[in-house]
């Protein structure tokens, strides 16, 4: 879906409405679970999140899409220049039109976008991570950044608990929790996609943790599912759930009109971990996905949590 424009002004770009519709269609096609969560958002915020999602997806496809084999450091340099053009209010592609409009409406900072591109640079030259600290940096760059981008659109609740003389005290900004949700989602992706990544020669699970469970890189590349693997996966899933728990604490600080969709997105995505367990941790021959009926069960639970937590 991604081609970097070489002659950006040779054609007329999409109208604003058409650009947002294009972003909606891409989101609906490529991330059905995420799209379901956005449907619960207010109209303006929903469209802004679609615009951000599409930029993130296009960025990810530079190293994971059909044309990834031709991506170089220079490609990413070009994409960062493309980003700077968007932030300057000068769209290059049809999808950019919606993002430029989103930047006019919400206080988005360019740094998380740059950090995401830095995460793609890591994928250009790394296919292994020795420790979790190394992996955590990668997860922040490719996914924790999404939490920061999204929070600028979602907004935070205005505190009504301040004393009259404490007018300088601002609302709590759940930055750590927003990053934690992105990291939790990325860890979930990594666990779900172990087999797919292995077929591309990539191992994202920390190598020192494979060794901790006496499981080798060769075992992983060969798709060995045994007691060692199951114990390793239980360990990884427990960590991912800790990040989801950390993220939950920040939802109450968000604007009330966004708490239900955020709770929904969190519950929907974390259910992938349940499916991995349901598949007996076989992520090599089975892809963990959440059936629609289980997704629908999450929505009233998320609504209740948004009201009482």
C-alpha positions in Angstrom: 0.0 0.0 0.0 3.0 2.3 0.4 4.9 4.0 -2.3 7.1 7.0 -1.6 6.2 9.9 -3.8 9.0 11.3 -6.0 6.9 14.0 -7.7 4.5 15.1 -5.0 3.0 18.0 -6.8 2.3 16.4 -10.2 -1.3 15.6 -9.3 -4.3 16.9 -7.3 -4.6 15.4 -3.9 -7.7 13.9 -2.4 -10.3 16.2 -0.8 -10.3 16.3 3.0 -13.4 14.1 3.2 -12.0 11.6 0.7 -8.7 11.5 2.6 -10.4 10.7 5.9 -12.6 8.1 4.1 -9.4 6.5 2.7 -7.9 6.3 6.2 -11.1 4.8 7.5 -11.0 2.1 4.8 -7.4 1.2 5.4 -7.9 1.0 9.2 -11.0 -1.2 8.7 -9.2 -3.5 6.3 -5.9 -4.0 8.1 -6.8 -3.8 11.8 -10.3 -5.0 12.4 -10.0 -5.2 16.2 -8.5 -1.7 16.4 -11.2 -0.4 14.1 -13.9 -1.8 16.2 -12.6 0.2 19.2 -12.5 3.4 17.2 -16.1 3.0 16.3 -16.9 3.9 19.9 -15.1 7.2 19.7 -16.7 10.6 19.0 -16.7 11.4 15.3 -13.8 13.9 15.2 -11.5 11.9 17.4 -12.3 8.7 15.5 -11.2 10.3 12.3 -8.0 11.7 13.8 -7.1 8.3 15.1 -7.6 6.8 11.7 -5.3 9.4 10.2 -2.6 8.6 12.7 -3.1 4.8 12.3 -2.6 5.0 8.6 0.7 7.0 8.9 1.9 4.4 11.5 1.0 1.6 9.2 2.7 3.1 6.2 5.8 3.6 8.3 5.7 0.0 9.5 5.3 -1.3 5.9 8.6 0.3 5.0 10.3 -2.6 6.8 7.5 -5.2 7.0 5.5 -4.7 3.8 5.8 -6.1 0.3 8.5 -3.6 -0.7 10.6 -4.0 2.5 13.5 -5.7 0.7 14.2 -2.4 -1.1 14.1 -0.3 2.0 17.3 1.3 3.0 18.5 3.9 5.5 18.0 6.5 2.7 14.4 5.4 2.3 13.8 6.1 6.0 15.6 9.5 5.6 13.2 10.3 2.8 10.2 9.2 4.9 11.3 11.5 7.7 11.5 14.4 5.3 8.0 13.4 4.2 6.9 13.6 7.9 8.4 17.1 8.3 6.5 18.2 5.2 3.2 17.0 6.8 4.0 18.8 10.0 4.7 21.9 8.0 1.2 21.7 6.5 2.3 20.4 3.1 0.7 17.0 2.3 2.4 14.9 -0.3 0.0 11.9 -0.6 -3.7 11.5 -0.3 -3.5 10.0 3.2 -1.5 13.0 4.3 -4.4 15.4 3.8 -6.3 13.9 6.8 -3.2 13.9 9.0 -2.4 17.6 8.2 -6.0 18.4 9.2 -5.6 16.4 12.4 -2.4 18.3 13.3 -4.5 21.5 13.0 -7.0 20.2 15.5 -4.9 18.4 18.1 -1.6 19.2 19.9 0.4 16.4 18.3 4.2 16.6 18.7 6.5 15.4 16.0 9.0 13.6 18.3 6.9 10.4 18.8 6.6 10.1 14.9 10.4 10.5 14.6 10.9 7.9 17.3 8.7 5.5 15.4 10.9 5.9 12.3 13.9 5.2 14.6 12.2 1.9 15.5 12.0 1.0 11.8 15.7 1.8 11.5 16.4 -0.8 14.2 14.6 -3.4 12.1 16.9 -2.6 9.2 20.0 -3.9 11.0 18.7 -6.0 13.9 17.0 -9.4 13.9 17.9 -10.3 17.5 17.6 -8.7 20.9 19.9 -10.0 23.7 18.0 -8.5 26.7 14.5 -7.3 27.5 15.8 -3.7 28.0 16.9 -3.7 24.4 13.6 -5.1 23.3 11.7 -2.6 25.4 13.4 0.3 23.6 12.3 -1.2 20.3 8.7 -1.7 21.6 8.6 2.0 22.8 9.7 3.2 19.4 7.4 1.2 17.2 4.3 1.1 19.6 4.7 3.1 22.8 4.9 6.1 20.5 1.4 5.3 19.2 0.1 5.8 22.8 1.7 9.2 22.9 0.3 10.2 19.5 -3.2 8.9 20.5 -3.3 10.6 23.9 -2.9 14.0 22.2 -6.2 13.3 20.4 -8.0 11.6 23.2 -7.4 14.3 25.7 -7.3 14.2 29.5 -10.1 14.9 32.0 -10.2 18.3 33.6 -9.8 17.8 37.4 -12.6 19.1 39.5 -10.8 18.3 42.7 -8.5 21.3 42.8 -8.7 24.0 45.5 -9.6 27.5 44.4 -6.1 28.8 45.1 -4.4 25.9 43.3 -5.1 27.2 39.7 -1.6 26.3 38.5 -2.1 22.6 39.1 -2.8 21.0 35.7 -4.6 17.7 35.0 -2.7 14.5 35.3 -1.1 13.4 32.0 -0.9 9.6 31.9 2.2 9.5 29.7 3.7 6.4 31.3 0.5 4.5 31.1 0.0 5.5 27.4 3.5 4.2 26.6 2.7 1.0 28.6 -0.4 0.3 26.5 1.7 0.6 23.3 4.4 -1.7 24.7 1.7 -4.2 25.9 0.2 -4.3 22.4 3.6 -4.7 20.8 4.6 -7.6 23.1 1.3 -9.2 22.2 2.1 -8.8 18.5 5.5 -10.3 19.1 4.0 -13.4 20.9 1.3 -13.9 18.3 3.8 -13.5 15.3 6.7 -15.6 16.6 6.2 -18.1 13.8 5.8 -15.5 11.0 8.8 -13.6 12.2 10.9 -16.8 12.5 10.2 -17.5 8.8 11.7 -14.2 8.0 14.7 -15.0 10.2 13.7 -12.7 13.0 13.6 -13.5 16.7 12.2 -10.7 18.9 12.1 -12.7 22.2 15.1 -11.8 24.3 17.9 -14.4 23.7 18.9 -14.4 27.4 15.4 -15.4 28.2 15.4 -18.2 25.7 18.6 -19.4 27.5 16.9 -19.1 30.8 14.4 -21.8 29.8 17.0 -23.9 28.0 15.3 -23.1 24.6 17.6 -22.4 21.7 17.3 -20.2 18.6 17.4 -23.3 16.5 14.4 -24.7 18.5 12.5 -21.5 17.8 13.3 -21.4 14.1 12.2 -25.0 13.8 8.9 -24.3 15.6 9.5 -26.7 18.6 6.6 -26.7 21.0 7.4 -28.5 24.2 7.4 -27.9 27.9 10.4 -25.5 27.7 8.5 -23.4 25.1 5.3 -23.4 27.0 7.1 -22.2 30.2 8.9 -19.5 28.2 5.6 -18.3 26.7 3.9 -18.3 30.1 6.7 -16.0 31.3 6.3 -13.7 28.3 2.5 -13.5 28.5 2.7 -12.7 32.2 5.0 -9.7 31.4 2.6 -8.5 28.7 -0.3 -8.6 31.1 1.7 -6.5 33.6 2.0 -3.8 31.0 -1.8 -3.9 30.3 -2.4 -3.6 34.1 -0.1 -0.5 34.2 -2.0 1.0 31.2 -5.3 0.5 32.9 -4.4 2.9 35.7 -4.1 5.8 33.2 -7.6 5.4 31.6 -9.4 7.2 34.4 -7.3 10.3 33.6 -8.5 10.4 30.0 -11.4 12.5 28.8 -14.7 10.8 29.7 -15.8 10.5 26.1 -12.8 8.3 25.3 -12.7 5.9 28.2 -15.0 3.3 26.8 -13.2 2.9 23.5 -9.8 2.8 25.2 -11.0 0.2 27.7 -12.5 -1.7 24.7 -9.3 -1.6 22.7 -7.3 -2.7 25.7 -9.5 -5.7 26.5 -9.9 -6.7 22.8 -6.2 -6.7 22.2 -5.3 -8.4 25.4 -7.7 -11.2 24.5 -5.1 -12.3 21.9 -3.0 -13.6 24.8 -6.0 -15.7 25.9 -6.2 -17.2 22.4 -2.5 -18.0 22.5 -3.1 -20.0 25.7 -6.2 -21.6 24.2 -3.9 -22.8 21.3 -1.6 -24.4 23.8 1.1 -21.8 23.0 1.5 -23.0 19.4 2.2 -19.8 17.6 4.0 -21.6 14.8 1.2 -23.4 13.0 -1.8 -21.5 14.5 -2.5 -17.7 14.4 -4.2 -16.5 17.5 -7.2 -14.3 16.8 -10.2 -13.3 18.8 -13.5 -14.5 17.3 -16.2 -11.8 16.8 -18.5 -13.3 19.5 -15.7 -13.0 22.1 -14.9 -9.4 20.9 -18.6 -8.4 21.4 -18.5 -9.7 25.0 -15.8 -7.3 25.8 -17.8 -4.2 24.9 -20.3 -4.2 27.8 -17.4 -5.1 30.2 -15.4 -2.2 28.9 -18.4 0.1 29.2 -18.9 -0.9 32.9 -15.2 -0.3 33.6 -15.3 3.1 32.0 -18.0 4.1 34.3 -16.8 2.7 37.7 -13.0 2.6 37.5 
